[in-house]
Structure formats: structure tokens, C-alpha cells
């Protein structure tokens, strides 16, 4: 196809702005685990967290939208527009749908968006094996955006002698179950308890968990992507 379908006639100002973006662009953290492939990958949230501030700071608007494609396929356009000059560049990604239903379409859309945007910006991903190193290397604002939203927020840290007033249906872990004394005391991380749907007592970790992922995993905690919280059963403590 004619390359002009994917770019404006001039891209000089856009190219300069994208160079500035790539000077400050951070790798996207692999923040989700694929249990089938037994590997980790960067979600769309992680990709957006890594590039959003750099794009906005350099006046680049990013938009992604579906377009018609052959039966059983998804068509996705990703477009980068320089706000000051109006110059733009785009790409078209066509991929097969895993299932011909709304769920399959939504899954393919999310998958296509993160890969198309990463490709256009030249982004890479990295493992988050060392939470401490990642937290030191990234700006404070970006670290804050990566913190999971806990289901029961609390301002008290795990090392405080008197926890803050607990939210409904949960209570401080230290007073809820004697076995929880073996849990690691992590600065900025609070443990609370809640009852799971199967009736078993669970421990929830909230607070500054993004920098403590490795330690929480070693302590038996698992990441619940739907509720955005680290958890484990209390009887395994």
C-alpha cells in the first residue's frame, strides 16, 4: 500500500518529539503471569504506564480504534499525532479472533493494543524480579501508578504497634489469626484478613506492594488480577 496512508506528508516535528519520548521511555514491567505458557508478560496497563507521561510531556496524542477487517479478524489502527504541528503516523494491525463473540473480540483488542503501541514506540519489556531496583530506577509518579489498588486500603504499616481502624469485613492480620506472626514485616505493607467465598480465612496484603512483589510471592501470596490485590489462605501461614 501507499505509505502516505500511514503517515502525514511531513513528520519532522513528530520525529523530533518521538526522539524526546524515547530518551525518557521506560521498559514496560511484566506485571502479569500467563499460567498456560508459564511466563510473564506486560499488560496494557503496564505499557500505558510506561509511555503515557513521556507522550503527554512531548505533545503527542495516541489513539487506537477498531476498523473493518475480513471475517474472523480484528483490525486495529494505532495513531500518533503531534498536537502542535498536526503531523501524524499510524499503523494497521490485523489479527485473527480467538473466539467469534464479544469476549473474544475484547481479548483480541487488548492484546492488539499493547503490541501495536509497543511496536510503534519501540518499547521493550523487562522482568520485575528485583522490586527494589525497579523502584529506585523509576520516577516516583510512575511507581505510584503501578501500585495495585487494594480492596481494603489502610494507612497503617505492618510495623506499627497499633493498626488503623479496619475497613468493613476485615480486621488487622496481627489480631485476627495467631499464625500470621510468621508473615514477613515489610515496610509500607499492611496485612488484613477477609473471608473467601469458600468460607476460608484469607490474608490480604495492601499498601506499597509494587516494590515487594518478590518477597510477597516467596511468602506464598498470589496476585488476584480481577481484584487487584495480593492474597493467600491464612492456614498456610
N, C-alpha and C positions, 0 to 999 in steps of 0.2 A: 504493500500500500504506500501511497504518497506520505512521506514523513511529515508533511505540513498538517496532516490530520491529527498529529500527536503533539504539535508544538506551535507556538506563535512564530511569525516570521523572524523576529529578533528575540534573543534570550540572554543578551549580555548582562543586563541588570539582574535578571533572575539567577544567572550563573554566579555572579558575584555574591548574591545573597545566600545561595546554596553552599558556596565555599565557606562563608562565615558560619553557616549552620554546622557543616562538617568539622569545623575547628573545635566546636564545643559539644558535638554529639556524643552521647554516652552509649555503650553497648546495652542492649535490652537484656534484662535479667531473665533467665529461665526459671519462671516462678510457678510452673505447674508440672505435674508428673503425669505421663501417659502410662497407665497400668498395663496396657496391651503391648506396647513397644518397650516397656521398662526403661523409659528415657524421660528426660525433662525437656520442656520447650517454653518459649516466651509467649505469653498470651497477648491478645490485642491490647489489653490494659497496660501491660509492661512495655510494649512497643510505643504506645502513645505517651506514656510517662517519660520515656527516654528522649523523645523528639519534640514534644509539644512546646516546651519553653523556648528551645532554640529556634523553632519555626516562627513563633509569635514575636520573639525579640528581633527577628530579621524581616518582619513584614511579609511572611509567606503564609498564604491561606491554603489549607489542604482540604479537599473534599473527595468523597468516594461515593459512587452511586451505581446501582444496577442498570444494565442496558439489555435489550433483547438479544437472545442467543439461540442457537439451534436447540431442538427439543432435548431435554435431559441434561442441559448445561446451564451454568450461570455465567453471565457476562458482567464484569465489574470494571468501571473506569475509575482510575485514581488521577487526580489533577492537582498540580501545584501552581498557584497563581501569586505573582509578585504584586502586592497591593499598590505600590507606588507607581510602577510602570505599566501594569496590566499584562506583562509578559507571562506566559504560562507554558507548561509542559505536562503531558498526560501519558497514561499507558492504558492498555486494554488487556485484561486477563480473562480468559475463558477456561472454565474448568467443569468437569462432569459433576453432577449432583450425586451424593451418596444415596439419597432417597428422594423420590418424587412427591414430597409432602412438605408442609411448612417447616417442620423440624429439620429436615434435610437441607432445605433452602437456607434456613438461618445458620446452620452449622457451616455450610459451604461459604456463606457470606462472611462470617467471622474469620474463617481460615484464609479466604482470598484477601480480605482487607489487610491482615497483618503481613502476609507475604508480599503483596503488591507494594505496600507502603515501605517496607524494609528494603525492597529491591530499588525503588526509586530514590531513596535517600542514601543508599549504600550502607545500611545498618548491619551490624553483626550482633550475635547473642553471646552471652557468657554464663557459665555456671555460677551459682551463688553459694559455693562451698564455704567461703570464708565471709561470714556476715560482717565481722569487724572490719575487714579490709574494704568491703564494698561500702560500708557506712562512712569510712574515712575519705574514700575517693569521690563520693558523690556530693553535690550541693545539698545543703540542709533541706531546702524546699522539696527537692526530688525525693530525698529519703522519706520525708513525711508523707508524700503521695503514695509510696509503696507500702506503708503500714496497713495491714489488714484491719478492716473495721470490725471490732469485737462486738459480739452480741450483747454482752453486759459490760459497758465501759466503767472504769473506775480510775480515780486519780491516785489511789494509794499504790505504792510499790510493794513488792513481795518482802522487802527487808524491813518495812515499817512495823513497829511493835503493835500498833492498833490500826487495823484496816478501816477504810472509809465505810460509810453506811452502804450495805449491799443493795443491788437492784432487786426488783421483784423476782421470785422463783429461783434465786441463787443466793449463796452466802459465802463468806471468805473461806478459802480452802483449809486454812490452818485450823479453823474451829469446826469444820464440817466432817472431817474424817481423820483419825489418828495416823493412818498410813501415809498421809500426804506430807509428813515431816521429811520423807526421803526425797521429795522433789527438789531439783536444783534451785537455789535462790539466785535469781537473775535480776540485775538492776533494771528497773523500769517495767518489769513484767509482773502482773498480778494474776493469782490463781483464784478462780471461783468454781463453785460446783453447781450442777444442774441435773435434773432427771431426764434421761433419754426416753425416746418413745417406747423402748423395750423395757422400761422401768428400772434400768440400771443407772447407778450414780456415775456421772461424768465430771471430769475436771476440764475447765476452760482456761486457756492462757490468753491474756489480753494485755494491751499496752505496747511497749516498744519491742514487738515480736519480730519485726522485719530484720533486725540485726542479730537475732538469737535463733534463727531457723535451725541451724545445725545442732545447737545444744538442745533445743526442744525435740527435734527428731530423735536424738540419742536418748532422751528421757522417755521415749515411747509416744510422743504426741504426733498427731496426724493433722494435715491441713484439710479443712472442710471448705471446698471451693464455693459451695452454694451459700453457706452462712458466713463465709469469710472469717473463720476462727480456727485456732489450733485447739485440739481436744484429745482426750484419752479416757478410758474407763478407770474409775478410782480403784477398783480391786486389783489392778495390775501394778499399782504404785508400790 
